[in-house]
Amino acid sequence: MSAGDIVLSRAAVIETQAVDIEHVIVFLSEPPSARTRREPVFRYLRAHRDGPLA
């Protein structure tokens, strides 16, 4: 048994859920100075709602 096995045996179970793209964009728009820099990513997400980043 390795140290990794011990840590994982005590890890909490988490379940992932889908997140609405617009909520992601709002979250990533902070701080406001980041919005301009991330706008290409936002456009991509909106245009490819079923893509790998969505």
PDB file of N, CA, C, O and CB in Angstrom:
ATOM      1  N   MET A   1       0.852  -1.183   0.000  1.00  0.00           N
ATOM      2  CA  MET A   1       0.000   0.000   0.000  1.00  0.00           C
ATOM      3  C   MET A   1       0.892   1.238   0.000  1.00  0.00           C
ATOM      4  O   MET A   1       1.817   1.351   0.804  1.00  0.00           O
ATOM      5  CB  MET A   1      -0.966   0.003   1.230  1.00  0.00           C
ATOM      6  N   SER A   2       0.605   2.147  -0.898  1.00  0.00           N
ATOM      7  CA  SER A   2       1.412   3.356  -0.979  1.00  0.00           C
ATOM      8  C   SER A   2       0.733   4.500  -0.247  1.00  0.00           C
ATOM      9  O   SER A   2      -0.436   4.400   0.128  1.00  0.00           O
ATOM     10  CB  SER A   2       1.669   3.736  -2.437  1.00  0.00           C
ATOM     11  N   ALA A   3       1.466   5.585  -0.046  1.00  0.00           N
ATOM     12  CA  ALA A   3       0.899   6.762   0.618  1.00  0.00           C
ATOM     13  C   ALA A   3      -0.289   7.299  -0.172  1.00  0.00           C
ATOM     14  O   ALA A   3      -1.252   7.784   0.421  1.00  0.00           O
ATOM     15  CB  ALA A   3       1.970   7.862   0.785  1.00  0.00           C
ATOM     16  N   GLY A   4      -0.236   7.221  -1.502  1.00  0.00           N
ATOM     17  CA  GLY A   4      -1.353   7.683  -2.331  1.00  0.00           C
ATOM     18  C   GLY A   4      -2.621   6.901  -2.064  1.00  0.00           C
ATOM     19  O   GLY A   4      -3.714   7.468  -2.078  1.00  0.00           O
ATOM     20  N   ASP A   5      -2.491   5.603  -1.821  1.00  0.00           N
ATOM     21  CA  ASP A   5      -3.665   4.781  -1.520  1.00  0.00           C
ATOM     22  C   ASP A   5      -4.314   5.210  -0.212  1.00  0.00           C
ATOM     23  O   ASP A   5      -5.540   5.213  -0.094  1.00  0.00           O
ATOM     24  CB  ASP A   5      -3.280   3.299  -1.453  1.00  0.00           C
ATOM     25  N   ILE A   6      -3.510   5.565   0.752  1.00  0.00           N
ATOM     26  CA  ILE A   6      -4.039   5.980   2.045  1.00  0.00           C
ATOM     27  C   ILE A   6      -4.813   7.294   1.899  1.00  0.00           C
ATOM     28  O   ILE A   6      -5.913   7.432   2.436  1.00  0.00           O
ATOM     29  CB  ILE A   6      -2.894   6.133   3.076  1.00  0.00           C
ATOM     30  N   VAL A   7      -4.246   8.244   1.184  1.00  0.00           N
ATOM     31  CA  VAL A   7      -4.908   9.537   1.003  1.00  0.00           C
ATOM     32  C   VAL A   7      -6.208   9.349   0.245  1.00  0.00           C
ATOM     33  O   VAL A   7      -7.238   9.893   0.644  1.00  0.00           O
ATOM     34  CB  VAL A   7      -3.990  10.529   0.259  1.00  0.00           C
ATOM     35  N   LEU A   8      -6.179   8.584  -0.849  1.00  0.00           N
ATOM     36  CA  LEU A   8      -7.389   8.395  -1.641  1.00  0.00           C
ATOM     37  C   LEU A   8      -8.458   7.619  -0.891  1.00  0.00           C
ATOM     38  O   LEU A   8      -9.647   7.830  -1.126  1.00  0.00           O
ATOM     39  CB  LEU A   8      -7.057   7.685  -2.924  1.00  0.00           C
ATOM     40  N   SER A   9      -8.065   6.741  -0.009  1.00  0.00           N
ATOM     41  CA  SER A   9      -9.071   5.986   0.732  1.00  0.00           C
ATOM     42  C   SER A   9      -9.836   6.879   1.705  1.00  0.00           C
ATOM     43  O   SER A   9     -10.908   6.504   2.179  1.00  0.00           O
ATOM     44  CB  SER A   9      -8.415   4.834   1.486  1.00  0.00           C
ATOM     45  N   ARG A  10      -9.297   8.041   1.999  1.00  0.00           N
ATOM     46  CA  ARG A  10      -9.955   8.971   2.921  1.00  0.00           C
ATOM     47  C   ARG A  10     -10.552  10.178   2.213  1.00  0.00           C
ATOM     48  O   ARG A  10     -11.112  11.067   2.856  1.00  0.00           O
ATOM     49  CB  ARG A  10      -8.974   9.440   3.968  1.00  0.00           C
ATOM     50  N   ALA A  11     -10.437  10.211   0.910  1.00  0.00           N
ATOM     51  CA  ALA A  11     -10.930  11.360   0.145  1.00  0.00           C
ATOM     52  C   ALA A  11     -12.454  11.369   0.123  1.00  0.00           C
ATOM     53  O   ALA A  11     -13.096  10.321   0.074  1.00  0.00           O
ATOM     54  CB  ALA A  11     -10.375  11.334  -1.295  1.00  0.00           C
ATOM     55  N   ALA A  12     -13.013  12.565   0.161  1.00  0.00           N
ATOM     56  CA  ALA A  12     -14.458  12.715   0.053  1.00  0.00           C
ATOM     57  C   ALA A  12     -14.888  12.442  -1.388  1.00  0.00           C
ATOM     58  O   ALA A  12     -14.131  12.663  -2.333  1.00  0.00           O
ATOM     59  CB  ALA A  12     -14.902  14.133   0.503  1.00  0.00           C
ATOM     60  N   VAL A  13     -16.095  11.967  -1.528  1.00  0.00           N
ATOM     61  CA  VAL A  13     -16.643  11.735  -2.864  1.00  0.00           C
ATOM     62  C   VAL A  13     -17.249  13.037  -3.364  1.00  0.00           C
ATOM     63  O   VAL A  13     -17.989  13.709  -2.645  1.00  0.00           O
ATOM     64  CB  VAL A  13     -17.708  10.587  -2.855  1.00  0.00           C
ATOM     65  N   ILE A  14     -16.928  13.384  -4.603  1.00  0.00           N
ATOM     66  CA  ILE A  14     -17.521  14.578  -5.188  1.00  0.00           C
ATOM     67  C   ILE A  14     -18.215  14.191  -6.490  1.00  0.00           C
ATOM     68  O   ILE A  14     -17.797  13.257  -7.175  1.00  0.00           O
ATOM     69  CB  ILE A  14     -16.445  15.679  -5.434  1.00  0.00           C
ATOM     70  N   GLU A  15     -19.249  14.898  -6.814  1.00  0.00           N
ATOM     71  CA  GLU A  15     -19.941  14.687  -8.070  1.00  0.00           C
ATOM     72  C   GLU A  15     -19.886  15.981  -8.854  1.00  0.00           C
ATOM     73  O   GLU A  15     -20.190  17.053  -8.330  1.00  0.00           O
ATOM     74  CB  GLU A  15     -21.408  14.224  -7.845  1.00  0.00           C
ATOM     75  N   THR A  16     -19.496  15.874 -10.110  1.00  0.00           N
ATOM     76  CA  THR A  16     -19.446  17.063 -10.952  1.00  0.00           C
ATOM     77  C   THR A  16     -20.809  17.290 -11.592  1.00  0.00           C
ATOM     78  O   THR A  16     -21.564  16.349 -11.836  1.00  0.00           O
ATOM     79  CB  THR A  16     -18.349  16.928 -12.037  1.00  0.00           C
ATOM     80  N   GLN A  17     -21.103  18.536 -11.852  1.00  0.00           N
ATOM     81  CA  GLN A  17     -22.344  18.902 -12.515  1.00  0.00           C
ATOM     82  C   GLN A  17     -22.026  19.893 -13.613  1.00  0.00           C
ATOM     83  O   GLN A  17     -21.055  20.646 -13.533  1.00  0.00           O
ATOM     84  CB  GLN A  17     -23.370  19.491 -11.512  1.00  0.00           C
ATOM     85  N   ALA A  18     -22.850  19.881 -14.626  1.00  0.00           N
ATOM     86  CA  ALA A  18     -22.679  20.834 -15.712  1.00  0.00           C
ATOM     87  C   ALA A  18     -22.907  22.253 -15.191  1.00  0.00           C
ATOM     88  O   ALA A  18     -23.730  22.481 -14.304  1.00  0.00           O
ATOM     89  CB  ALA A  18     -23.647  20.516 -16.879  1.00  0.00           C
ATOM     90  N   VAL A  19     -22.167  23.191 -15.758  1.00  0.00           N
ATOM     91  CA  VAL A  19     -22.294  24.597 -15.383  1.00  0.00           C
ATOM     92  C   VAL A  19     -22.690  25.363 -16.637  1.00  0.00           C
ATOM     93  O   VAL A  19     -22.104  25.164 -17.701  1.00  0.00           O
ATOM     94  CB  VAL A  19     -20.956  25.160 -14.760  1.00  0.00           C
ATOM     95  N   ASP A  20     -23.674  26.230 -16.517  1.00  0.00           N
ATOM     96  CA  ASP A  20     -24.123  27.041 -17.636  1.00  0.00           C
ATOM     97  C   ASP A  20     -22.982  27.928 -18.131  1.00  0.00           C
ATOM     98  O   ASP A  20     -22.265  28.531 -17.333  1.00  0.00           O
ATOM     99  CB  ASP A  20     -25.338  27.894 -17.232  1.00  0.00           C
ATOM    100  N   ILE A  21     -22.821  28.003 -19.446  1.00  0.00           N
ATOM    101  CA  ILE A  21     -21.729  28.783 -20.038  1.00  0.00           C
ATOM    102  C   ILE A  21     -21.769  30.241 -19.593  1.00  0.00           C
ATOM    103  O   ILE A  21     -20.728  30.829 -19.299  1.00  0.00           O
ATOM    104  CB  ILE A  21     -21.793  28.707 -21.562  1.00  0.00           C
ATOM    105  N   GLU A  22     -22.938  30.815 -19.543  1.00  0.00           N
ATOM    106  CA  GLU A  22     -23.031  32.219 -19.142  1.00  0.00           C
ATOM    107  C   GLU A  22     -22.585  32.411 -17.688  1.00  0.00           C
ATOM    108  O   GLU A  22     -22.016  33.450 -17.354  1.00  0.00           O
ATOM    109  CB  GLU A  22     -24.468  32.728 -19.325  1.00  0.00           C
ATOM    110  N   HIS A  23     -22.832  31.440 -16.835  1.00  0.00           N
ATOM    111  CA  HIS A  23     -22.344  31.530 -15.451  1.00  0.00           C
ATOM    112  C   HIS A  23     -20.818  31.458 -15.410  1.00  0.00           C
ATOM    113  O   HIS A  23     -20.173  32.160 -14.631  1.00  0.00           O
ATOM    114  CB  HIS A  23     -22.951  30.400 -14.588  1.00  0.00           C
ATOM    115  N   VAL A  24     -20.258  30.608 -16.252  1.00  0.00           N
ATOM    116  CA  VAL A  24     -18.794  30.505 -16.344  1.00  0.00           C
ATOM    117  C   VAL A  24     -18.209  31.838 -16.786  1.00  0.00           C
ATOM    118  O   VAL A  24     -17.214  32.303 -16.230  1.00  0.00           O
ATOM    119  CB  VAL A  24     -18.377  29.380 -17.332  1.00  0.00           C
ATOM    120  N   ILE A  25     -18.832  32.450 -17.788  1.00  0.00           N
ATOM    121  CA  ILE A  25     -18.337  33.721 -18.310  1.00  0.00           C
ATOM    122  C   ILE A  25     -18.408  34.813 -17.245  1.00  0.00           C
ATOM    123  O   ILE A  25     -17.478  35.608 -17.110  1.00  0.00           O
ATOM    124  CB  ILE A  25     -19.138  34.137 -19.550  1.00  0.00           C
ATOM    125  N   VAL A  26     -19.488  34.857 -16.502  1.00  0.00           N
ATOM    126  CA  VAL A  26     -19.599  35.845 -15.416  1.00  0.00           C
ATOM    127  C   VAL A  26     -18.482  35.625 -14.400  1.00  0.00           C
ATOM    128  O   VAL A  26     -17.834  36.578 -13.969  1.00  0.00           O
ATOM    129  CB  VAL A  26     -20.989  35.753 -14.719  1.00  0.00           C
ATOM    130  N   PHE A  27     -18.258  34.366 -14.018  1.00  0.00           N
ATOM    131  CA  PHE A  27     -17.217  34.060 -13.038  1.00  0.00           C
ATOM    132  C   PHE A  27     -15.837  34.449 -13.554  1.00  0.00           C
ATOM    133  O   PHE A  27     -15.041  35.037 -12.822  1.00  0.00           O
ATOM    134  CB  PHE A  27     -17.242  32.576 -12.686  1.00  0.00           C
ATOM    135  N   LEU A  28     -15.553  34.120 -14.816  1.00  0.00           N
ATOM    136  CA  LEU A  28     -14.233  34.407 -15.377  1.00  0.00           C
ATOM    137  C   LEU A  28     -14.041  35.871 -15.758  1.00  0.00           C
ATOM    138  O   LEU A  28     -12.936  36.278 -16.116  1.00  0.00           O
ATOM    139  CB  LEU A  28     -14.003  33.549 -16.583  1.00  0.00           C
ATOM    140  N   SER A  29     -15.101  36.657 -15.685  1.00  0.00           N
ATOM    141  CA  SER A  29     -15.013  38.084 -16.026  1.00  0.00           C
ATOM    142  C   SER A  29     -14.478  38.927 -14.880  1.00  0.00           C
ATOM    143  O   SER A  29     -14.319  40.139 -15.030  1.00  0.00           O
ATOM    144  CB  SER A  29     -16.373  38.603 -16.438  1.00  0.00           C
ATOM    145  N   GLU A  30     -14.205  38.322 -13.764  1.00  0.00           N
ATOM    146  CA  GLU A  30     -13.637  39.042 -12.623  1.00  0.00           C
ATOM    147  C   GLU A  30     -12.154  38.744 -12.513  1.00  0.00           C
ATOM    148  O   GLU A  30     -11.759  37.595 -12.711  1.00  0.00           O
ATOM    149  CB  GLU A  30     -14.360  38.664 -11.315  1.00  0.00           C
ATOM    150  N   PRO A  31     -11.355  39.674 -12.222  1.00  0.00           N
ATOM    151  CA  PRO A  31     -11.617  41.104 -12.110  1.00  0.00           C
ATOM    152  C   PRO A  31     -11.955  41.680 -13.494  1.00  0.00           C
ATOM    153  O   PRO A  31     -11.616  41.087 -14.518  1.00  0.00           O
ATOM    154  CB  PRO A  31     -10.392  41.839 -11.490  1.00  0.00           C
ATOM    155  N   PRO A  32     -12.617  42.826 -13.513  1.00  0.00           N
ATOM    156  CA  PRO A  32     -13.028  43.425 -14.790  1.00  0.00           C
ATOM    157  C   PRO A  32     -11.898  43.551 -15.813  1.00  0.00           C
ATOM    158  O   PRO A  32     -12.144  43.469 -17.017  1.00  0.00           O
ATOM    159  CB  PRO A  32     -13.608  44.784 -14.538  1.00  0.00           C
ATOM    160  N   SER A  33     -10.695  43.744 -15.359  1.00  0.00           N
ATOM    161  CA  SER A  33      -9.564  43.860 -16.290  1.00  0.00           C
ATOM    162  C   SER A  33      -9.319  42.562 -17.058  1.00  0.00           C
ATOM    163  O   SER A  33      -8.678  42.581 -18.108  1.00  0.00           O
ATOM    164  CB  SER A  33      -8.298  44.254 -15.531  1.00  0.00           C
ATOM    165  N   ALA A  34      -9.815  41.448 -16.554  1.00  0.00           N
ATOM    166  CA  ALA A  34      -9.610  40.155 -17.213  1.00  0.00           C
ATOM    167  C   ALA A  34     -10.574  39.950 -18.376  1.00  0.00           C
ATOM    168  O   ALA A  34     -10.299  39.153 -19.273  1.00  0.00           O
ATOM    169  CB  ALA A  34      -9.769  39.023 -16.208  1.00  0.00           C
ATOM    170  N   ARG A  35     -11.682  40.649 -18.370  1.00  0.00           N
ATOM    171  CA  ARG A  35     -12.717  40.408 -19.379  1.00  0.00           C
ATOM    172  C   ARG A  35     -12.198  40.611 -20.803  1.00  0.00           C
ATOM    173  O   ARG A  35     -12.445  39.771 -21.669  1.00  0.00           O
ATOM    174  CB  ARG A  35     -13.905  41.325 -19.133  1.00  0.00           C
ATOM    175  N   THR A  36     -11.505  41.675 -21.054  1.00  0.00           N
ATOM    176  CA  THR A  36     -10.995  41.943 -22.399  1.00  0.00           C
ATOM    177  C   THR A  36     -10.044  40.845 -22.841  1.00  0.00           C
ATOM    178  O   THR A  36     -10.109  40.387 -23.982  1.00  0.00           O
ATOM    179  CB  THR A  36     -10.290  43.304 -22.450  1.00  0.00           C
ATOM    180  N   ARG A  37      -9.185  40.430 -21.970  1.00  0.00           N
ATOM    181  CA  ARG A  37      -8.202  39.399 -22.293  1.00  0.00           C
ATOM    182  C   ARG A  37      -8.872  38.051 -22.571  1.00  0.00           C
ATOM    183  O   ARG A  37      -8.380  37.267 -23.382  1.00  0.00           O
ATOM    184  CB  ARG A  37      -7.194  39.257 -21.152  1.00  0.00           C
ATOM    185  N   ARG A  38      -9.987  37.786 -21.902  1.00  0.00           N
ATOM    186  CA  ARG A  38     -10.656  36.492 -22.035  1.00  0.00           C
ATOM    187  C   ARG A  38     -11.799  36.492 -23.045  1.00  0.00           C
ATOM    188  O   ARG A  38     -12.420  35.455 -23.273  1.00  0.00           O
ATOM    189  CB  ARG A  38     -11.178  36.061 -20.704  1.00  0.00           C
ATOM    190  N   GLU A  39     -12.078  37.623 -23.640  1.00  0.00           N
ATOM    191  CA  GLU A  39     -13.191  37.713 -24.584  1.00  0.00           C
ATOM    192  C   GLU A  39     -13.101  36.686 -25.722  1.00  0.00           C
ATOM    193  O   GLU A  39     -14.134  36.127 -26.091  1.00  0.00           O
ATOM    194  CB  GLU A  39     -13.246  39.107 -25.166  1.00  0.00           C
ATOM    195  N   PRO A  40     -11.927  36.408 -26.296  1.00  0.00           N
ATOM    196  CA  PRO A  40     -11.865  35.358 -27.333  1.00  0.00           C
ATOM    197  C   PRO A  40     -12.339  33.991 -26.822  1.00  0.00           C
ATOM    198  O   PRO A  40     -12.980  33.237 -27.554  1.00  0.00           O
ATOM    199  CB  PRO A  40     -10.436  35.234 -27.859  1.00  0.00           C
ATOM    200  N   VAL A  41     -12.024  33.686 -25.589  1.00  0.00           N
ATOM    201  CA  VAL A  41     -12.473  32.425 -24.999  1.00  0.00           C
ATOM    202  C   VAL A  41     -13.992  32.446 -24.837  1.00  0.00           C
ATOM    203  O   VAL A  41     -14.659  31.450 -25.118  1.00  0.00           O
ATOM    204  CB  VAL A  41     -11.781  32.177 -23.629  1.00  0.00           C
ATOM    205  N   PHE A  42     -14.532  33.558 -24.394  1.00  0.00           N
ATOM    206  CA  PHE A  42     -15.982  33.676 -24.224  1.00  0.00           C
ATOM    207  C   PHE A  42     -16.702  33.494 -25.554  1.00  0.00           C
ATOM    208  O   PHE A  42     -17.722  32.808 -25.621  1.00  0.00           O
ATOM    209  CB  PHE A  42     -16.342  35.037 -23.612  1.00  0.00           C
ATOM    210  N   ARG A  43     -16.176  34.105 -26.609  1.00  0.00           N
ATOM    211  CA  ARG A  43     -16.776  33.951 -27.946  1.00  0.00           C
ATOM    212  C   ARG A  43     -16.741  32.487 -28.380  1.00  0.00           C
ATOM    213  O   ARG A  43     -17.711  31.966 -28.929  1.00  0.00           O
ATOM    214  CB  ARG A  43     -16.036  34.835 -28.985  1.00  0.00           C
ATOM    215  N   TYR A  44     -15.605  31.834 -28.125  1.00  0.00           N
ATOM    216  CA  TYR A  44     -15.480  30.422 -28.485  1.00  0.00           C
ATOM    217  C   TYR A  44     -16.505  29.581 -27.718  1.00  0.00           C
ATOM    218  O   TYR A  44     -17.181  28.739 -28.309  1.00  0.00           O
ATOM    219  CB  TYR A  44     -14.048  29.916 -28.199  1.00  0.00           C
ATOM    220  N   LEU A  45     -16.619  29.802 -26.436  1.00  0.00           N
ATOM    221  CA  LEU A  45     -17.573  29.038 -25.633  1.00  0.00           C
ATOM    222  C   LEU A  45     -19.003  29.226 -26.133  1.00  0.00           C
ATOM    223  O   LEU A  45     -19.766  28.265 -26.222  1.00  0.00           O
ATOM    224  CB  LEU A  45     -17.478  29.450 -24.166  1.00  0.00           C
ATOM    225  N   ARG A  46     -19.355  30.450 -26.455  1.00  0.00           N
ATOM    226  CA  ARG A  46     -20.713  30.713 -26.936  1.00  0.00           C
ATOM    227  C   ARG A  46     -20.959  30.062 -28.300  1.00  0.00           C
ATOM    228  O   ARG A  46     -22.067  29.600 -28.572  1.00  0.00           O
ATOM    229  CB  ARG A  46     -20.960  32.225 -27.025  1.00  0.00           C
ATOM    230  N   ALA A  47     -19.946  30.023 -29.149  1.00  0.00           N
ATOM    231  CA  ALA A  47     -20.095  29.465 -30.487  1.00  0.00           C
ATOM    232  C   ALA A  47     -20.029  27.931 -30.500  1.00  0.00           C
ATOM    233  O   ALA A  47     -20.521  27.298 -31.434  1.00  0.00           O
ATOM    234  CB  ALA A  47     -19.025  30.031 -31.395  1.00  0.00           C
ATOM    235  N   HIS A  48     -19.426  27.341 -29.474  1.00  0.00           N
ATOM    236  CA  HIS A  48     -19.233  25.888 -29.425  1.00  0.00           C
ATOM    237  C   HIS A  48     -19.767  25.328 -28.105  1.00  0.00           C
ATOM    238  O   HIS A  48     -19.022  24.768 -27.302  1.00  0.00           O
ATOM    239  CB  HIS A  48     -17.732  25.529 -29.595  1.00  0.00           C
ATOM    240  N   ARG A  49     -21.042  25.490 -27.907  1.00  0.00           N
ATOM    241  CA  ARG A  49     -21.664  25.092 -26.622  1.00  0.00           C
ATOM    242  C   ARG A  49     -21.543  23.617 -26.303  1.00  0.00           C
ATOM    243  O   ARG A  49     -21.689  23.226 -25.145  1.00  0.00           O
ATOM    244  CB  ARG A  49     -23.114  25.457 -26.627  1.00  0.00           C
ATOM    245  N   ASP A  50     -21.281  22.791 -27.296  1.00  0.00           N
ATOM    246  CA  ASP A  50     -21.092  21.361 -27.071  1.00  0.00           C
ATOM    247  C   ASP A  50     -19.642  20.933 -27.241  1.00  0.00           C
ATOM    248  O   ASP A  50     -19.345  19.739 -27.290  1.00  0.00           O
ATOM    249  CB  ASP A  50     -21.967  20.572 -28.013  1.00  0.00           C
ATOM    250  N   GLY A  51     -18.741  21.904 -27.331  1.00  0.00           N
ATOM    251  CA  GLY A  51     -17.331  21.612 -27.548  1.00  0.00           C
ATOM    252  C   GLY A  51     -16.637  21.136 -26.283  1.00  0.00           C
ATOM    253  O   GLY A  51     -17.249  21.075 -25.217  1.00  0.00           O
ATOM    254  N   PRO A  52     -15.365  20.799 -26.401  1.00  0.00           N
ATOM    255  CA  PRO A  52     -14.614  20.258 -25.265  1.00  0.00           C
ATOM    256  C   PRO A  52     -14.461  21.246 -24.096  1.00  0.00           C
ATOM    257  O   PRO A  52     -14.313  20.819 -22.951  1.00  0.00           O
ATOM    258  CB  PRO A  52     -13.248  19.826 -25.732  1.00  0.00           C
ATOM    259  N   LEU A  53     -14.494  22.535 -24.364  1.00  0.00           N
ATOM    260  CA  LEU A  53     -14.395  23.515 -23.274  1.00  0.00           C
ATOM    261  C   LEU A  53     -15.740  23.771 -22.607  1.00  0.00           C
ATOM    262  O   LEU A  53     -15.808  24.320 -21.507  1.00  0.00           O
ATOM    263  CB  LEU A  53     -13.828  24.825 -23.797  1.00  0.00           C
ATOM    264  N   ALA A  54     -16.794  23.371 -23.279  1.00  0.00           N
ATOM    265  CA  ALA A  54     -18.139  23.607 -22.737  1.00  0.00           C
ATOM    266  C   ALA A  54     -18.409  22.641 -21.672  1.00  0.00           C
ATOM    267  O   ALA A  54     -19.487  22.662 -21.079  1.00  0.00           O
ATOM    268  CB  ALA A  54     -19.208  23.513 -23.798  1.00  0.00           C
TER     269      ALA A  54
END
